[in-house]
Amino acid sequence: MSRILFERSSGDEDKHALSYVQATIQRFDPQRPAGQRSWQQTYRVALVKPISVFDLLHRIYTELDPTLAFRTQQCNQGICNVCRMKVNGESVRACQTLVRPGETIEIAAMDDARQIRDLVIE
């Protein structure tokens, strides 16, 4: 099941052209019954300039959905690999991969390690 959550505009975007990113995230919760542990959830986030995938996830978490799980402690320099995930099917570092206003992206956990919850892997 895919569900779209909408963000409210803060009003700061009036200076620039406002556009939206549509991010579909592959969610996972091991506490759910078998057959319901994995699902996709879609978020629509207002942007005026490019931001990193990590910053997009942080905005989704703080502004839209505090149940989203991802690793928040990272170097933010592309060195530590803590933020490694799949974006549009490719392995990337979320702290260094940009998403631009108007884009549609798919985000999933890496599949080379055990998935703990959502985008968190061992």
C-alpha positions, 0 to 999 in steps of 0.5 A, a space after each residue: 500500500 502506498 500512501 501520500 503525505 503532504 507537507 504544509 508550506 512554511 511561507 519562506 518559499 515566497 522568494 523562490 519558485 516552489 516545487 515538490 519532490 515526491 519521494 517513495 520510501 520502501 518501509 519495513 517493520 519487523 514487528 508487523 505480521 508476516 506479509 505486512 512487514 514491507 510496504 511503500 510510502 510516498 511523501 510530497 515535500 516542498 523544495 525551493 533548491 536542491 538538498 541532499 537525500 539525507 536532508 530530505 529524509 530528515 525533513 520527512 522525519 521532523 515535518 511529516 512522519 516521525 515513525 520513519 527510521 534511518 541512521 541520523 549520525 553520520 560524517 556528512 562528508 561521504 566518508 563513513 558510509 553510514 548513510 548508504 542506501 539505494 536511490 532509484 535503484 543505485 547505491 549512493 551516500 545519502 549525505 552527498 546525493 542531491 535531490 532537486 525540486 520537481 524530481 520523483 525518487 525512490 529510496 530503499 535500504 541496501 540489500 547487502 545487509 540485514 534490514 532492521 527497520 525502514 532504511 536502517 541496516 546492520 
